[in-house]
Amino acid sequence: MVLLLVVAVLMVSYASSMRAFLDQRSHMAQLRASIAESQTNIEQLEREKQRWEDPAYVELQARERFGWVMPGEIGFQVIDANGKPLTEGPSLTDPDAAPDFDRPEWWQTAWSSVEVAGKPERVSQKRPADRIQPPAEPRKRIG
C-alpha cells in the first residue's frame, strides 16, 4: 500500500513537470515564430531603405507624391471622360519581388518535344483522295 502511494505521488509530480515542460516548448515555438517574423520585417525595411538610397527611386517618388517635374519639363495630368484625374502612373518595383513564372525551363520544353516525336499519333489509313465525294449530278452548260 505504501509503495502504491509513493508511486502515485511520483506520477502526479512527474505529470505536473511534464505539463510545464510541454507548455514551455509551445511557448518557445511561438517565440521562434515571432523572431522569424521580426527578421522578415527587418529585411523588408532594409530593402526599402536601399531603395530610398537610389536617386531614380527618390525622383520617381517626388514625381508621384508631389507632382514635381525637372527644370525644363512640362507637367501635365491625364484626365478621364468625367474630367477627373487618373492617379495611376509608372512605378519602380522591387526587383526581389519579381513574380516567379511557372514556365518550364528551356531544356524541359526541348526534351518534351523529343518525347512527342518518339510517339507519333496514329493516322487513319484512308487516303485524302478516297475522302472526296464526286458530285451527285454533272453540271449542265448553258451556252
DSSP file (Angstrom, degrees, kcal/mol; ACC not computed):
  #  RESIDUE AA STRUCTURE BP1 BP2  ACC     N-H-->O    O-->H-N    N-H-->O    O-->H-N    TCO  KAPPA ALPHA  PHI   PSI    X-CA   Y-CA   Z-CA
    1    1 A M     >        0   0    0      0, 0.0     4,-2.2     0, 0.0     5,-0.1   0.000 360.0 360.0 360.0 -44.6    0.0    0.0    0.0
    2    2 A V  H  >  +     0   0    0      1,-0.2     4,-2.4     2,-0.2     5,-0.2   0.909 360.0  51.7 -63.8 -41.7    2.8    2.4    0.9
    3    3 A L  H  > S+     0   0    0      1,-0.2     4,-2.4     2,-0.2    -1,-0.2   0.909 109.6  49.2 -62.3 -42.2    4.6    1.5   -2.3
    4    4 A L  H  > S+     0   0    0      1,-0.2     4,-2.1     2,-0.2    -1,-0.2   0.886 110.7  50.9 -64.1 -39.5    1.5    2.2   -4.3
    5    5 A L  H  X S+     0   0    0     -4,-2.2     4,-2.1     2,-0.2    -2,-0.2   0.892 110.3  48.9 -64.8 -40.9    1.0    5.6   -2.5
    6    6 A V  H  X S+     0   0    0     -4,-2.4     4,-2.4     2,-0.2    -2,-0.2   0.908 111.1  50.0 -65.3 -43.2    4.7    6.5   -3.3
    7    7 A V  H  X S+     0   0    0     -4,-2.4     4,-2.2     1,-0.2    -2,-0.2   0.896 110.3  50.6 -63.7 -40.0    4.3    5.6   -7.0
    8    8 A A  H  X S+     0   0    0     -4,-2.1     4,-2.1     2,-0.2    -2,-0.2   0.908 110.4  48.6 -65.2 -42.3    1.1    7.7   -7.2
    9    9 A V  H  X S+     0   0    0     -4,-2.1     4,-2.2     1,-0.2    -2,-0.2   0.907 111.8  50.0 -64.2 -41.9    2.7   10.7   -5.7
   10   10 A L  H  X S+     0   0    0     -4,-2.4     4,-2.6     1,-0.2    -2,-0.2   0.896 109.7  51.0 -62.8 -40.4    5.7   10.4   -8.1
   11   11 A M  H  X S+     0   0    0     -4,-2.2     4,-2.4     2,-0.2    -2,-0.2   0.905 110.1  49.1 -65.6 -40.8    3.4   10.1  -11.1
   12   12 A V  H  X S+     0   0    0     -4,-2.1     4,-2.1     2,-0.2    -1,-0.2   0.917 113.0  47.0 -65.0 -42.8    1.5   13.2  -10.0
   13   13 A S  H  X S+     0   0    0     -4,-2.2     4,-1.8     1,-0.2    -2,-0.2   0.901 114.4  46.8 -67.6 -39.0    4.7   15.2   -9.6
   14   14 A Y  H  X S+     0   0    0     -4,-2.6     4,-2.7     2,-0.2    -2,-0.2   0.866 109.7  54.6 -69.5 -34.6    6.1   14.0  -12.9
   15   15 A A  H  X S+     0   0    0     -4,-2.4     4,-2.3     2,-0.2    -2,-0.2   0.918 109.2  46.6 -64.8 -42.9    2.8   14.7  -14.7
   16   16 A S  H  X S+     0   0    0     -4,-2.1     4,-2.0     2,-0.2    -1,-0.2   0.890 113.5  49.3 -67.3 -36.9    2.9   18.3  -13.5
   17   17 A S  H  X S+     0   0    0     -4,-1.8     4,-2.3     2,-0.2    -2,-0.2   0.904 110.7  50.4 -65.7 -40.2    6.5   18.6  -14.5
   18   18 A M  H  X S+     0   0    0     -4,-2.7     4,-2.5     2,-0.2    -2,-0.2   0.892 109.2  51.2 -65.4 -39.5    5.7   17.2  -17.9
   19   19 A R  H  X S+     0   0    0     -4,-2.3     4,-2.4     2,-0.2    -1,-0.2   0.913 110.7  48.3 -63.9 -42.3    2.9   19.7  -18.4
   20   20 A A  H  X S+     0   0    0     -4,-2.0     4,-2.3     2,-0.2    -2,-0.2   0.900 111.0  51.6 -63.8 -40.6    5.2   22.5  -17.5
   21   21 A F  H  X S+     0   0    0     -4,-2.3     4,-2.1     2,-0.2    -2,-0.2   0.924 111.1  46.7 -62.0 -44.7    7.8   21.2  -20.0
   22   22 A L  H  X S+     0   0    0     -4,-2.5     4,-2.2     2,-0.2    -2,-0.2   0.886 111.0  52.2 -66.9 -38.2    5.2   20.9  -22.8
   23   23 A D  H  X S+     0   0    0     -4,-2.4     4,-2.2     1,-0.2    -1,-0.2   0.912 109.9  49.1 -62.2 -41.8    4.0   24.5  -22.0
   24   24 A Q  H  X S+     0   0    0     -4,-2.3     4,-2.4     1,-0.2    -2,-0.2   0.884 108.9  53.0 -65.6 -38.5    7.5   25.8  -22.2
   25   25 A R  H  X S+     0   0    0     -4,-2.1     4,-2.1     2,-0.2    -1,-0.2   0.916 110.3  46.8 -63.5 -42.7    8.1   24.0  -25.5
   26   26 A S  H  X S+     0   0    0     -4,-2.2     4,-2.1     2,-0.2    -2,-0.2   0.894 112.1  50.9 -67.0 -37.9    5.0   25.6  -27.1
   27   27 A H  H  X S+     0   0    0     -4,-2.2     4,-2.2     2,-0.2    -2,-0.2   0.901 109.5  50.8 -64.3 -39.7    6.0   29.0  -25.7
   28   28 A M  H  X S+     0   0    0     -4,-2.4     4,-2.4     2,-0.2    -2,-0.2   0.890 108.6  51.9 -63.8 -39.9    9.5   28.6  -27.3
   29   29 A A  H  X S+     0   0    0     -4,-2.1     4,-2.1     2,-0.2    -1,-0.2   0.900 109.8  49.4 -63.9 -40.0    7.9   27.6  -30.6
   30   30 A Q  H  X S+     0   0    0     -4,-2.1     4,-2.2     2,-0.2    -2,-0.2   0.903 110.8  49.8 -64.7 -41.0    5.8   30.8  -30.5
   31   31 A L  H  X S+     0   0    0     -4,-2.2     4,-2.4     2,-0.2    -2,-0.2   0.896 109.2  51.4 -65.2 -39.9    8.8   32.9  -29.7
   32   32 A R  H  X S+     0   0    0     -4,-2.4     4,-2.4     2,-0.2    -2,-0.2   0.911 110.3  49.3 -62.5 -41.8   10.8   31.4  -32.6
   33   33 A A  H  X S+     0   0    0     -4,-2.1     4,-2.2     1,-0.2    -2,-0.2   0.900 111.0  50.1 -64.0 -39.8    8.0   32.2  -35.0
   34   34 A S  H  X S+     0   0    0     -4,-2.2     4,-2.3     2,-0.2    -2,-0.2   0.900 110.4  49.7 -64.9 -40.6    7.8   35.7  -33.6
   35   35 A I  H  X S+     0   0    0     -4,-2.4     4,-2.4     2,-0.2    -2,-0.2   0.915 110.2  50.5 -63.8 -43.2   11.6   36.1  -34.1
   36   36 A A  H  X S+     0   0    0     -4,-2.4     4,-2.0     1,-0.2    -2,-0.2   0.903 111.1  48.8 -62.6 -41.1   11.4   34.8  -37.7
   37   37 A E  H  X S+     0   0    0     -4,-2.2     4,-2.2     2,-0.2    -1,-0.2   0.901 110.9  50.5 -65.5 -40.3    8.6   37.3  -38.5
   38   38 A S  H  X S+     0   0    0     -4,-2.3     4,-2.3     1,-0.2    -2,-0.2   0.898 109.3  51.0 -64.1 -40.1   10.6   40.1  -37.0
   39   39 A Q  H  X S+     0   0    0     -4,-2.4     4,-2.3     2,-0.2    -1,-0.2   0.890 108.9  51.4 -65.2 -38.2   13.6   39.2  -39.1
   40   40 A T  H  X S+     0   0    0     -4,-2.0     4,-2.2     2,-0.2    -2,-0.2   0.919 110.4  48.9 -63.2 -43.1   11.5   39.1  -42.2
   41   41 A N  H  X S+     0   0    0     -4,-2.2     4,-2.4     1,-0.2    -2,-0.2   0.894 109.8  52.0 -62.8 -39.7   10.2   42.6  -41.4
   42   42 A I  H  X S+     0   0    0     -4,-2.3     4,-2.3     2,-0.2    -1,-0.2   0.916 108.9  50.1 -62.8 -43.1   13.7   43.8  -40.8
   43   43 A E  H  X S+     0   0    0     -4,-2.3     4,-2.2     2,-0.2    -2,-0.2   0.908 110.7  49.7 -62.7 -41.4   14.8   42.5  -44.2
   44   44 A Q  H  X S+     0   0    0     -4,-2.2     4,-2.2     1,-0.2    -1,-0.2   0.908 111.4  48.6 -64.0 -41.2   11.9   44.3  -45.9
   45   45 A L  H  X S+     0   0    0     -4,-2.4     4,-2.3     2,-0.2    -1,-0.2   0.874 109.7  51.9 -67.1 -36.4   12.7   47.5  -44.2
   46   46 A E  H  X S+     0   0    0     -4,-2.3     4,-2.2     2,-0.2    -1,-0.2   0.896 109.7  49.6 -65.6 -39.2   16.4   47.2  -45.2
   47   47 A R  H  X S+     0   0    0     -4,-2.2     4,-2.0     2,-0.2    -2,-0.2   0.909 110.8  50.0 -64.0 -40.8   15.3   46.7  -48.8
   48   48 A E  H  X S+     0   0    0     -4,-2.2     4,-1.8     1,-0.2    -2,-0.2   0.902 109.3  51.5 -63.4 -40.6   13.1   49.7  -48.6
   49   49 A K  H  X S+     0   0    0     -4,-2.3     4,-0.7     1,-0.2    -1,-0.2   0.900 108.9  50.8 -63.2 -40.8   16.0   51.8  -47.1
   50   50 A Q  H >< S+     0   0    0     -4,-2.2     3,-0.6     1,-0.2     4,-0.4   0.871 107.4  54.1 -64.5 -36.2   18.2   50.7  -50.0
   51   51 A R  H >< S+     0   0    0     -4,-2.0     3,-1.3     1,-0.2     6,-0.3   0.888 104.6  54.0 -64.8 -37.7   15.5   51.7  -52.5
   52   52 A W  H 3< S+     0   0    0     -4,-1.8    -1,-0.2     1,-0.3    -2,-0.2   0.686 100.4  61.6 -71.3 -16.2   15.4   55.2  -51.0
   53   53 A E  T << S+     0   0    0     -4,-0.7    -1,-0.3    -3,-0.6    -2,-0.2   0.601  84.9  92.2 -82.0 -11.0   19.2   55.5  -51.5
   54   54 A D  S <> S-     0   0    0     -3,-1.3     4,-2.0    -4,-0.4     3,-0.4  -0.738  71.0-148.8 -84.2 121.5   18.6   55.1  -55.3
   55   55 A P  H  > S+     0   0    0      0, 0.0     4,-2.5     0, 0.0     5,-0.2   0.845  96.4  56.7 -61.2 -33.0   18.3   58.6  -56.8
   56   56 A A  H  > S+     0   0    0      2,-0.2     4,-2.3     1,-0.2     5,-0.1   0.893 107.7  47.9 -65.5 -38.5   15.9   57.3  -59.5
   57   57 A Y  H  > S+     0   0    0     -3,-0.4     4,-2.4    -6,-0.3    -1,-0.2   0.907 111.6  49.6 -68.3 -41.5   13.5   56.0  -56.9
   58   58 A V  H  X S+     0   0    0     -4,-2.0     4,-2.2    -7,-0.2    -2,-0.2   0.915 111.7  49.2 -62.9 -42.4   13.6   59.2  -55.0
   59   59 A E  H  X S+     0   0    0     -4,-2.5     4,-2.3     1,-0.2    -2,-0.2   0.917 110.7  50.2 -63.0 -43.2   12.9   61.2  -58.2
   60   60 A L  H  X S+     0   0    0     -4,-2.3     4,-2.7     1,-0.2     5,-0.2   0.905 110.4  49.6 -62.3 -41.3   10.0   58.8  -59.0
   61   61 A Q  H  X S+     0   0    0     -4,-2.4     4,-3.0     1,-0.2     5,-0.5   0.894 110.0  51.0 -65.4 -38.8    8.5   59.3  -55.5
   62   62 A A  H  X>S+     0   0    0     -4,-2.2     6,-1.5     1,-0.2     4,-1.5   0.897 112.5  47.0 -64.7 -39.3    8.8   63.1  -55.8
   63   63 A R  H  X5S+     0   0    0     -4,-2.3     4,-0.9     4,-0.2    -2,-0.2   0.932 119.1  39.6 -66.4 -45.3    7.1   63.0  -59.2
   64   64 A E  H  <5S+     0   0    0     -4,-2.7    -2,-0.2    -5,-0.2    -3,-0.2   0.947 123.3  35.8 -71.5 -49.2    4.3   60.7  -57.9
   65   65 A R  H  <5S+     0   0    0     -4,-3.0    -3,-0.2    -5,-0.2    -2,-0.2   0.884 134.4  20.0 -77.0 -38.8    3.6   62.1  -54.5
   66   66 A F  H  <5S-     0   0    0     -4,-1.5    -3,-0.2    -5,-0.5    -1,-0.2   0.549  94.5-122.8-110.9 -10.0    4.2   65.8  -55.1
   67   67 A G     << +     0   0    0     -4,-0.9    -4,-0.2    -5,-0.5    -3,-0.1   0.752  52.2 165.3  73.7  23.1    3.8   66.1  -58.9
   68   68 A W        -     0   0    0     -6,-1.5     2,-0.3    -9,-0.1    -1,-0.2  -0.385  18.4-163.8 -73.7 151.0    7.2   67.7  -59.2
   69   69 A V        -     0   0    0      4,-0.1     3,-0.1    -2,-0.1     6,-0.1  -0.909  24.4-103.6-129.4 159.7    8.9   67.9  -62.6
   70   70 A M    >   -     0   0    0     -2,-0.3     3,-2.1     1,-0.1     2,-0.0  -0.439  54.3 -79.9 -77.8 156.5   12.5   68.6  -63.5
   71   71 A P  T 3  S+     0   0    0      0, 0.0    -1,-0.1     0, 0.0     3,-0.1  -0.350 120.4  22.8 -58.1 132.9   13.6   72.0  -64.8
   72   72 A G  T 3  S+     0   0    0      1,-0.4     2,-0.2    -3,-0.1    -2,-0.0   0.216  98.8 113.4  93.7 -14.2   12.6   72.4  -68.4
   73   73 A E    <   -     0   0    0     -3,-2.1     2,-0.6     1,-0.0    -1,-0.4  -0.555  62.9-132.7 -87.9 156.0    9.9   69.7  -68.3
   74   74 A I        -     0   0    0     -2,-0.2     2,-0.3    -3,-0.1    -4,-0.1  -0.944  18.4-143.4-110.1 122.6    6.2   70.5  -68.7
   75   75 A G        +     0   0    0     -2,-0.6     2,-0.3    -6,-0.1    -6,-0.1  -0.645  26.7 166.0 -85.3 139.7    3.9   68.9  -66.2
   76   76 A F        -     0   0    0     -2,-0.3     2,-0.4     2,-0.0    -2,-0.0  -0.957  25.0-139.6-145.7 165.1    0.5   67.7  -67.3
   77   77 A Q        -     0   0    0     -2,-0.3     2,-0.4     8,-0.0    10,-0.1  -0.995  15.7-132.6-131.8 132.8   -2.2   65.5  -65.8
   78   78 A V        -     0   0    0     -2,-0.4     8,-2.8     8,-0.3     2,-0.3  -0.683  25.5-164.7 -85.6 132.8   -4.3   62.9  -67.7
   79   79 A I  B     -A   85   0A   0     -2,-0.4     2,-0.0     6,-0.3    -2,-0.0  -0.843  11.7-128.6-117.7 155.9   -8.0   63.1  -67.1
   80   80 A D    >   -     0   0    0      4,-2.7     3,-1.6    -2,-0.3    -1,-0.1  -0.155  45.0 -79.7 -89.7-170.5  -10.7   60.6  -67.8
   81   81 A A  T 3  S+     0   0    0      1,-0.3    -1,-0.0     2,-0.1    -2,-0.0   0.764 130.1  53.8 -64.9 -25.2  -14.0   61.2  -69.6
   82   82 A N  T 3  S-     0   0    0      2,-0.2    -1,-0.3     1,-0.0    -3,-0.0   0.484 118.6-108.6 -87.9  -2.8  -15.6   62.7  -66.5
   83   83 A G  S <  S+     0   0    0     -3,-1.6    -2,-0.1     1,-0.3    -1,-0.0   0.543  76.9 132.2  87.8   7.1  -12.8   65.3  -66.1
   84   84 A K        -     0   0    0      1,-0.1    -4,-2.7    -5,-0.0    -1,-0.3  -0.735  62.2-107.3 -92.7 142.0  -11.3   63.6  -63.0
   85   85 A P  B     -A   79   0A   0      0, 0.0     2,-0.4     0, 0.0    -6,-0.3  -0.396  24.9-124.5 -70.5 141.4   -7.5   63.0  -63.0
   86   86 A L        -     0   0    0     -8,-2.8    -8,-0.3     1,-0.1     0, 0.0  -0.708  20.4-164.8 -80.4 133.0   -6.2   59.5  -63.4
   87   87 A T        +     0   0    0     -2,-0.4     2,-0.2   -10,-0.1    -1,-0.1   0.646  54.4  99.8 -98.2 -16.1   -4.0   58.6  -60.5
   88   88 A E        +     0   0    0      3,-0.0    -2,-0.1     1,-0.0     3,-0.0  -0.507  47.0 155.6 -75.4 139.2   -2.2   55.5  -61.8
   89   89 A G        -     0   0    0     -2,-0.2     2,-0.1     1,-0.0    -2,-0.0  -0.871  46.4 -61.3-148.6-179.7    1.3   56.1  -63.1
   90   90 A P        -     0   0    0      0, 0.0     2,-0.3     0, 0.0   -26,-0.0  -0.372  53.3-179.6 -69.0 148.8    4.6   54.4  -63.7
   91   91 A S        -     0   0    0     -2,-0.1     2,-0.5    -3,-0.0   -34,-0.0  -0.993  29.0-118.1-147.5 153.6    6.3   53.0  -60.7
   92   92 A L        -     0   0    0     -2,-0.3     2,-0.2   -35,-0.1     0, 0.0  -0.782  31.7-149.2 -90.5 133.2    9.5   51.1  -60.0
   93   93 A T        -     0   0    0     -2,-0.5     5,-0.1     1,-0.1     3,-0.0  -0.643  26.1 -96.2-100.4 161.3    9.0   47.7  -58.5
   94   94 A D    >   -     0   0    0     -2,-0.2     3,-1.4     1,-0.2    -1,-0.1  -0.623  27.5-144.8 -73.5 123.3   11.2   45.8  -56.1
   95   95 A P  G >  S+     0   0    0      0, 0.0     3,-1.2     0, 0.0    -1,-0.2   0.814  99.6  57.4 -61.8 -28.6   13.5   43.5  -58.1
   96   96 A D  G 3  S+     0   0    0      1,-0.3    -2,-0.0    -3,-0.0   -49,-0.0   0.712 101.1  57.8 -73.4 -18.5   13.4   40.9  -55.3
   97   97 A A  G <  S+     0   0    0     -3,-1.4    -1,-0.3     2,-0.0    -3,-0.1   0.190  74.3 137.0 -96.6  17.0    9.6   40.9  -55.6
   98   98 A A    <   -     0   0    0     -3,-1.2     2,-0.1     1,-0.1     0, 0.0  -0.391  62.5-105.3 -63.3 138.2    9.5   39.9  -59.3
   99   99 A P        -     0   0    0      0, 0.0     2,-0.6     0, 0.0    -1,-0.1  -0.376  24.9-128.4 -69.1 142.2    6.9   37.2  -59.9
  100  100 A D        -     0   0    0     -2,-0.1     2,-0.3    -3,-0.1    -3,-0.0  -0.808  23.3-142.1 -89.2 121.6    8.1   33.7  -60.5
  101  101 A F        -     0   0    0     -2,-0.6     0, 0.0     1,-0.1     0, 0.0  -0.617   7.7-137.5 -84.5 143.6    6.6   32.3  -63.6
  102  102 A D        +     0   0    0     -2,-0.3    -1,-0.1     2,-0.0    -2,-0.0  -0.051  58.3 134.6 -90.4  33.8    5.6   28.7  -63.7
  103  103 A R        -     0   0    0      1,-0.1     3,-0.1     0, 0.0     2,-0.1  -0.580  60.3-111.8 -79.7 145.3    7.0   28.2  -67.1
  104  104 A P        -     0   0    0      0, 0.0    -1,-0.1     0, 0.0     5,-0.0  -0.395  38.8 -96.6 -71.5 156.4    9.1   25.1  -67.7
  105  105 A E     >  -     0   0    0      1,-0.1     4,-1.8    -2,-0.1     3,-0.4  -0.240  36.1-107.0 -66.3 162.5   12.8   25.5  -68.3
  106  106 A W  H  > S+     0   0    0      1,-0.2     4,-2.2     2,-0.2     5,-0.1   0.864 119.8  52.7 -63.6 -35.8   14.0   25.6  -71.9
  107  107 A W  H  > S+     0   0    0      1,-0.2     4,-2.3     2,-0.2    -1,-0.2   0.808 105.5  54.7 -73.1 -27.2   15.6   22.2  -71.7
  108  108 A Q  H  > S+     0   0    0     -3,-0.4     4,-2.2     2,-0.2    -1,-0.2   0.898 109.5  47.5 -68.9 -39.7   12.3   20.7  -70.4
  109  109 A T  H  X S+     0   0    0     -4,-1.8     4,-1.7     2,-0.2    -2,-0.2   0.918 112.8  48.8 -65.5 -43.1   10.4   22.0  -73.4
  110  110 A A  H  X S+     0   0    0     -4,-2.2     4,-1.5     1,-0.2    -2,-0.2   0.919 112.0  48.5 -63.0 -43.0   13.1   20.7  -75.7
  111  111 A W  H  X S+     0   0    0     -4,-2.3     4,-2.2     1,-0.2    -1,-0.2   0.878 107.5  54.9 -67.8 -36.0   13.0   17.3  -74.1
  112  112 A S  H  X S+     0   0    0     -4,-2.2     4,-2.2     1,-0.2    -1,-0.2   0.861 106.0  52.6 -65.4 -33.0    9.2   17.1  -74.2
  113  113 A S  H  X S+     0   0    0     -4,-1.7     4,-2.0     2,-0.2    -1,-0.2   0.859 108.0  51.4 -69.1 -33.2    9.4   17.7  -78.0
  114  114 A V  H  X S+     0   0    0     -4,-1.5     4,-1.3     2,-0.2    -2,-0.2   0.911 110.6  48.7 -66.4 -41.5   11.8   14.8  -78.3
  115  115 A E  H  X S+     0   0    0     -4,-2.2     4,-0.5     1,-0.2    -2,-0.2   0.902 111.3  49.0 -64.9 -40.6    9.4   12.6  -76.4
  116  116 A V  H >< S+     0   0    0     -4,-2.2     3,-1.1     1,-0.2    -1,-0.2   0.882 107.9  54.8 -66.4 -37.5    6.5   13.6  -78.5
  117  117 A A  H 3< S+     0   0    0     -4,-2.0    -1,-0.2     1,-0.3    -2,-0.2   0.810 104.4  55.3 -66.0 -28.4    8.5   13.0  -81.7
  118  118 A G  H 3< S+     0   0    0     -4,-1.3    -1,-0.3     1,-0.2    -2,-0.2   0.606 108.8  49.2 -78.9 -11.6    9.2    9.4  -80.5
  119  119 A K  S << S-     0   0    0     -3,-1.1    -1,-0.2    -4,-0.5    -4,-0.0  -0.678  79.3-170.2-127.4  76.8    5.4    8.7  -80.1
  120  120 A P        -     0   0    0      0, 0.0     2,-0.1     0, 0.0    -3,-0.1  -0.307  26.7-108.3 -68.8 152.1    3.7    9.7  -83.3
  121  121 A E        -     0   0    0      1,-0.1     2,-0.3     0, 0.0     0, 0.0  -0.453  37.2-100.5 -75.9 151.8   -0.1    9.8  -83.4
  122  122 A R        -     0   0    0     -2,-0.1     2,-0.4     1,-0.0    -1,-0.1  -0.567  35.8-152.9 -73.5 133.3   -2.0    7.2  -85.4
  123  123 A V        -     0   0    0     -2,-0.3    -1,-0.0    -3,-0.0     0, 0.0  -0.870  24.7-104.7-107.4 141.3   -3.1    8.4  -88.8
  124  124 A S        -     0   0    0     -2,-0.4    -1,-0.0     1,-0.1     0, 0.0  -0.302  23.4-128.3 -64.3 150.0   -6.1    6.9  -90.5
  125  125 A Q  S    S+     0   0    0      2,-0.1     2,-0.2    -3,-0.0    -1,-0.1   0.546  76.4 106.8 -79.3  -7.4   -5.3    4.6  -93.3
  126  126 A K        -     0   0    0      1,-0.1    -2,-0.0     2,-0.0     5,-0.0  -0.508  69.1-130.8 -72.6 138.6   -7.7    6.4  -95.7
  127  127 A R    >>  -     0   0    0     -2,-0.2     3,-1.0     1,-0.1     4,-0.8  -0.586  20.3-115.7 -83.2 152.5   -6.0    8.4  -98.3
  128  128 A P  H >> S+     0   0    0      0, 0.0     3,-0.7     0, 0.0     4,-0.5   0.844 115.3  58.8 -57.5 -33.5   -7.2   12.0  -98.8
  129  129 A A  H >4 S+     0   0    0      1,-0.2     3,-0.7     2,-0.2    -3,-0.0   0.810  99.7  57.7 -67.6 -28.0   -8.4   11.2 -102.4
  130  130 A D  H <4 S+     0   0    0     -3,-1.0    -1,-0.2     1,-0.2    -4,-0.0   0.744  99.9  58.9 -72.7 -22.2  -10.7    8.5 -101.0
  131  131 A R  H << S+     0   0    0     -4,-0.8     2,-0.4    -3,-0.7    -1,-0.2   0.661  82.5  99.0 -80.9 -16.4  -12.5   11.0  -98.8
  132  132 A I    <<  -     0   0    0     -3,-0.7    -3,-0.0    -4,-0.5     0, 0.0  -0.576  64.3-148.9 -78.1 128.8  -13.6   13.2 -101.8
  133  133 A Q        -     0   0    0     -2,-0.4     3,-0.1     1,-0.0    -2,-0.1  -0.824  15.3-124.7 -97.1 132.7  -17.1   12.6 -102.9
  134  134 A P        -     0   0    0      0, 0.0    -1,-0.0     0, 0.0     0, 0.0  -0.426  40.6 -89.5 -71.2 152.8  -18.0   13.1 -106.6
  135  135 A P        -     0   0    0      0, 0.0     4,-0.0     0, 0.0     0, 0.0  -0.291  31.7-126.2 -61.5 148.4  -20.8   15.5 -107.3
  136  136 A A  S    S+     0   0    0      1,-0.2     0, 0.0    -3,-0.1     0, 0.0   0.868  91.0  15.4 -66.3 -38.2  -24.2   13.9 -107.4
  137  137 A E  S    S-     0   0    0      0, 0.0    -1,-0.2     0, 0.0     2,-0.0  -0.999  84.7-112.3-140.9 134.8  -25.1   15.2 -110.9
  138  138 A P        -     0   0    0      0, 0.0     2,-0.2     0, 0.0    -2,-0.0  -0.352  39.5-110.6 -65.4 148.1  -22.9   16.7 -113.5
  139  139 A R        -     0   0    0      1,-0.1     2,-0.4    -2,-0.0     0, 0.0  -0.516  26.5-130.7 -79.3 144.4  -23.5   20.4 -114.2
  140  140 A K        -     0   0    0     -2,-0.2     2,-0.5     1,-0.0    -1,-0.1  -0.751  16.2-127.2 -97.0 143.3  -25.0   21.4 -117.5
  141  141 A R        -     0   0    0     -2,-0.4     2,-0.6     2,-0.0    -1,-0.0  -0.744  14.1-154.9 -90.6 133.0  -23.5   24.2 -119.6
  142  142 A I              0   0    0     -2,-0.5    -2,-0.0     1,-0.1     0, 0.0  -0.918 360.0 360.0-103.3 123.9  -25.7   27.0 -120.6
  143  143 A G              0   0    0     -2,-0.6    -1,-0.1     0, 0.0    -2,-0.0   0.540 360.0 360.0-157.3 360.0  -24.5   28.5 -123.7
